[in-house]
């Protein structure tokens, strides 16, 4: 009897040990499977595409994806990386955000004197009077207020690590995350974050044909204005083409707080070339106001305002402007820094106009 009890006790110990070992194996398996599932889930999330381009549906009858027909009609003067500055750029908060003005915008004669207006136009105008007169723009009411377009959507910058692309021509690309469309997307993002409803058209007007791009752009702008009469400003976003003495692409940069920014040039059209544009001085007045605010925020960032004989579709609204963000020798990261400053100042301009109504 005593031996039988010892035998049963030993069997019980062996069974308990087996159960403990089995339970440990089951738990190890569950832990392994849980960690494997978590890892796979993280990979799936990381691999999800991040939207880099703010796109708004076009008015009826227009298509973003359909290639339209590039600067002969009105001349203006490797694959995407997933790391580094490029990956963070779309989510980066706006820089140098100015305080929203609580008073209407006020300018001084000295600010007018500090702004140079160059270009081929021979018209006379009163720079101080234009800067200091009230704007005709009205940002009150519902509906989109700003339309961003790209007559030359394929314009791109000198490639740099993290911002490489497949060229469609010299310093041009159909990659919308690497062309001036990316600049428009950054501006639209900041305006929308500030509560300013913005439309961004990404039609490739300059591809496959460069000729006629401004005429095609005019049709698109007119369609937007017909559908959204609340639009007050049309910003045509470009990058300039400048060469050094050796014929290589030149960079136009401003050093602000130890960082390189692509210099910005506001281009204003007139009717001196023969196309109707009776209110061109209103466009110039608003360009002067924006440049004065930019000079307050980032001295040295702006080039001279370029007053041209061509119209550049700016007859469509009093707030229409052509904006050159850097030149072909600049990098996209430099241009994005400038885009953020410009967008922040534009927010202040819109809020200041609203404070004066």
C-alpha positions in Angstrom: 0.0 0.0 0.0 2.8 2.3 0.9 4.6 1.7 -2.4 1.3 2.3 -4.4 0.9 5.7 -2.7 4.4 6.7 -3.6 3.9 5.5 -7.2 0.6 7.6 -7.5 2.3 10.6 -6.0 5.1 10.3 -8.5 2.7 10.0 -11.4 0.8 13.1 -10.1 4.1 15.1 -10.0 5.0 14.0 -13.5 1.5 14.9 -14.8 1.7 18.3 -13.1 5.1 19.0 -14.6 3.8 18.0 -18.0 0.8 20.3 -17.7 3.0 23.2 -16.6 5.4 22.7 -19.5 2.5 22.4 -21.9 1.0 25.6 -20.6 4.3 27.4 -20.9 4.6 26.3 -24.6 1.0 27.5 -25.3 1.8 30.9 -23.7 5.0 31.2 -25.6 3.1 30.4 -28.9 0.5 33.0 -28.0 3.1 35.6 -27.2 5.0 34.8 -30.4 1.8 35.1 -32.5 0.8 38.3 -30.8 4.2 39.9 -31.4 4.1 38.7 -35.0 0.7 40.2 -35.6 1.7 43.5 -34.1 4.8 43.7 -36.2 2.9 43.0 -39.4 0.3 45.6 -38.4 3.0 48.2 -38.0 4.5 47.4 -41.3 1.1 47.8 -43.0 0.6 51.2 -41.3 4.1 52.4 -42.3 3.6 51.2 -45.8 0.3 53.1 -46.3 0.6 56.0 -48.8 0.8 59.5 -47.2 -1.1 62.1 -49.2 1.4 64.8 -50.2 -0.7 66.8 -52.6 -3.9 68.7 -51.6 -6.3 68.1 -54.4 -9.8 69.6 -54.8 -12.2 68.2 -57.4 -12.3 70.3 -60.6 -15.4 72.0 -61.8 -17.6 69.9 -64.0 -16.1 69.0 -67.4 -12.4 69.3 -66.2 -10.1 66.5 -65.4 -6.9 66.6 -63.3 -5.5 63.3 -64.7 -6.1 64.0 -68.4 -2.9 65.4 -69.9 -3.7 68.9 -71.3 -1.7 70.3 -73.8 4.1 74.4 -72.4 6.3 79.3 -71.9 6.2 80.4 -75.5 2.8 82.2 -75.5 3.6 84.5 -72.6 7.2 83.9 -71.4 8.2 84.4 -67.8 11.4 85.5 -67.3 15.4 58.7 -59.0 12.3 58.0 -57.3 10.8 59.8 -54.3 12.5 58.9 -51.0 10.5 57.8 -48.0 12.7 59.2 -45.3 14.5 62.3 -44.2 13.1 65.8 -44.6 10.9 64.8 -47.4 8.8 62.4 -45.3 8.3 65.0 -42.6 7.8 68.1 -44.8 4.0 67.6 -45.4 3.3 67.4 -41.7 5.7 70.1 -40.6 3.9 72.9 -38.8 4.1 76.3 -40.5 7.1 78.4 -39.7 7.3 82.0 -38.5 3.6 82.2 -38.0 2.6 85.8 -37.6 0.0 86.8 -35.0 -3.4 87.2 -36.5 -4.1 91.0 -36.7 -7.0 92.3 -34.7 -6.8 95.7 -36.5 -7.1 96.4 -40.3 -3.9 96.4 -42.2 -2.0 99.6 -42.0 1.0 100.5 -44.2 3.4 103.4 -44.3 5.0 105.4 -47.1 8.4 104.1 -46.0 7.3 100.6 -46.7 6.3 101.6 -50.2 9.7 103.2 -50.8 11.4 100.0 -49.6 9.7 98.0 -52.4 11.3 98.1 -55.8 9.1 97.5 -58.9 11.1 96.4 -62.0 10.1 94.6 -65.2 9.4 95.6 -68.8 6.2 97.6 -68.3 6.6 101.4 -68.9 3.4 102.5 -67.2 3.5 105.2 -64.5 1.8 104.5 -61.2 1.8 105.9 -57.6 3.4 103.1 -55.5 2.6 104.8 -52.2 -1.0 105.4 -53.0 -1.5 101.9 -54.2 0.0 100.3 -51.1 -2.0 102.5 -48.7 -5.4 102.4 -50.4 -8.0 99.9 -49.1 -8.1 96.6 -50.9 -11.1 95.7 -53.1 -10.9 92.1 -52.0 -13.7 90.7 -49.8 -13.0 87.5 -47.8 -16.3 87.5 -45.9 -19.1 85.1 -46.6 -19.1 81.4 -47.4 -17.3 79.4 -50.1 -13.7 79.1 -51.3 -11.6 82.3 -51.2 -8.3 81.3 -52.8 -7.6 79.3 -55.9 -4.1 77.9 -56.5 -3.2 76.9 -60.0 0.0 76.0 -62.0 0.2 77.1 -65.6 3.5 75.3 -65.8 2.9 72.4 -63.5 6.0 70.4 -64.4 8.5 73.0 -63.3 10.9 71.4 -60.8 14.0 72.2 -58.8 17.6 71.0 -58.7 17.6 67.5 -57.2 18.9 66.8 -53.7 18.9 63.8 -51.3 15.4 63.0 -50.3 13.9 65.1 -53.1 14.9 63.2 -56.2 12.5 62.6 -59.2 12.2 61.1 -62.7 12.6 64.1 -65.1 10.1 64.6 -67.9 12.4 67.2 -69.4 15.3 69.3 -68.1 14.4 70.4 -64.5 10.8 69.3 -65.1 8.9 66.3 -63.8 5.4 64.8 -63.8 5.9 63.8 -60.2 3.5 66.1 -58.4 5.3 65.6 -55.1 8.5 67.1 -56.6 7.2 69.8 -58.9 5.8 73.3 -58.1 2.5 71.4 -57.5 4.1 70.4 -54.2 4.6 74.1 -53.4 1.0 74.8 -54.1 0.0 71.8 -51.9 2.0 73.2 -49.0 0.4 76.7 -49.3 -3.1 75.1 -49.5 -2.4 73.0 -46.4 -1.5 76.0 -44.3 -4.4 78.1 -45.6 -6.9 75.3 -44.9 -5.4 74.8 -41.4 -6.0 78.5 -40.8 -9.7 78.1 -41.8 -9.3 79.8 -45.2 -11.1 77.6 -47.8 -8.8 77.0 -50.7 -9.0 75.2 -54.0 -5.9 73.7 -55.6 -6.0 72.8 -59.3 -3.2 70.3 -60.4 -3.9 70.2 -64.1 -0.7 69.7 -66.2 -1.3 72.6 -68.6 2.3 72.5 -69.9 2.5 68.8 -70.8 2.9 67.3 -73.4 2.9 70.7 -75.2 4.2 73.9 -73.7 2.5 76.2 -76.3 -0.9 77.5 -75.3 -0.6 76.7 -71.6 -1.8 80.2 -70.5 -4.9 79.9 -72.8 -5.7 76.5 -71.3 -5.2 77.9 -67.8 -7.6 80.8 -68.5 -10.3 78.3 -69.4 -9.8 76.4 -66.2 -9.7 79.6 -64.0 -12.9 80.9 -65.7 -14.6 77.6 -64.9 -13.7 77.8 -61.3 -14.9 81.4 -60.9 -18.2 80.5 -62.5 -18.7 77.7 -60.1 -17.2 79.5 -57.0 -17.9 83.2 -57.3 -16.6 83.6 -53.7 -13.0 83.2 -55.0 -11.0 86.4 -54.4 -7.5 85.4 -55.3 -5.9 83.2 -58.0 -2.3 82.4 -57.3 -0.4 81.0 -60.2 2.6 79.2 -58.6 5.8 78.8 -60.6 9.6 78.6 -60.2 11.9 80.9 -62.2 14.6 79.9 -64.6 17.9 81.7 -64.0 21.3 80.8 -65.3 24.8 81.8 -64.0 27.5 83.1 -66.3 28.6 79.6 -67.2 25.0 78.7 -68.3 24.2 76.5 -65.3 21.0 76.8 -63.3 21.4 79.5 -60.6 20.0 79.5 -57.1 18.4 82.6 -55.7 18.6 82.2 -51.9 18.1 84.2 -48.8 19.7 83.2 -45.5 17.2 83.5 -42.7 18.0 82.2 -39.2 20.8 80.2 -40.6 18.6 78.4 -43.1 18.5 78.8 -46.9 15.2 80.0 -48.4 14.4 80.3 -52.1 13.8 83.9 -52.9 10.3 84.9 -53.9 9.2 87.1 -56.8 5.7 88.4 -57.3 4.8 89.0 -60.9 2.1 91.5 -61.9 0.6 91.7 -65.4 -0.8 94.7 -67.2 -2.6 95.5 -70.5 0.5 97.2 -72.1 0.9 94.1 -74.3 -2.6 94.6 -75.8 -4.8 92.2 -73.9 -7.6 93.8 -71.9 -6.8 94.2 -68.2 -8.3 97.5 -67.0 -7.9 96.8 -63.3 -4.2 95.8 -63.3 -3.4 98.5 -60.7 -5.6 96.6 -58.2 -3.5 93.5 -58.7 -0.4 95.6 -58.2 -1.9 97.2 -55.0 -2.4 93.8 -53.5 1.0 92.6 -54.5 2.5 95.6 -52.8 0.6 94.8 -49.6 1.7 91.2 -49.6 5.3 92.2 -50.2 5.2 94.8 -47.4 4.0 92.1 -45.0 6.6 89.6 -46.3 9.3 92.3 -45.7 8.2 92.6 -42.1 8.2 88.9 -41.6 11.3 87.8 -43.5 13.5 90.7 -44.7 15.5 89.9 -47.8 13.2 87.0 -48.9 11.5 88.9 -51.7 13.0 90.0 -55.0 11.7 93.1 -56.8 8.1 93.0 -57.9 8.1 92.2 -61.6 5.6 94.4 -63.6 5.1 93.0 -67.0 3.4 93.9 -70.3 1.8 90.4 -70.5 -1.5 89.8 -68.7 -0.9 86.3 -67.3 -4.7 85.7 -66.8 -4.6 88.2 -63.9 -7.6 90.1 -65.3 -9.8 87.4 -63.8 -9.7 88.7 -60.2 -8.2 91.8 -58.5 -6.2 89.4 -56.2 -4.6 87.4 -59.0 -0.8 87.0 -58.8 2.0 85.0 -60.4 4.4 83.8 -57.7 7.9 82.6 -58.6 9.2 80.4 -55.7 13.0 80.4 -56.3 14.7 79.4 -59.5 15.9 76.2 -61.3 19.1 76.2 -59.2 17.2 76.1 -55.9 16.1 72.9 -54.2 12.6 71.9 -53.3 13.4 72.0 -49.6 14.4 75.7 -49.9 11.3 76.5 -51.9 9.1 74.7 -49.3 10.5 76.9 -46.6 9.6 79.9 -48.6 6.1 78.5 -49.3 5.4 78.2 -45.6 6.5 81.8 -44.9 4.4 83.0 -47.8 1.3 81.1 -46.7 1.6 82.4 -43.1 1.8 86.0 -44.4 -1.1 85.3 -46.7 -3.1 84.1 -43.7 -2.3 87.4 -41.9 -3.3 89.4 -45.0 -6.7 87.7 -45.3 -7.3 88.1 -41.6 -6.3 91.8 -41.8 -8.6 92.4 -44.7 -11.4 90.8 -42.8 -10.6 93.0 -39.7 -11.1 96.1 -41.9 -14.6 95.2 -43.1 
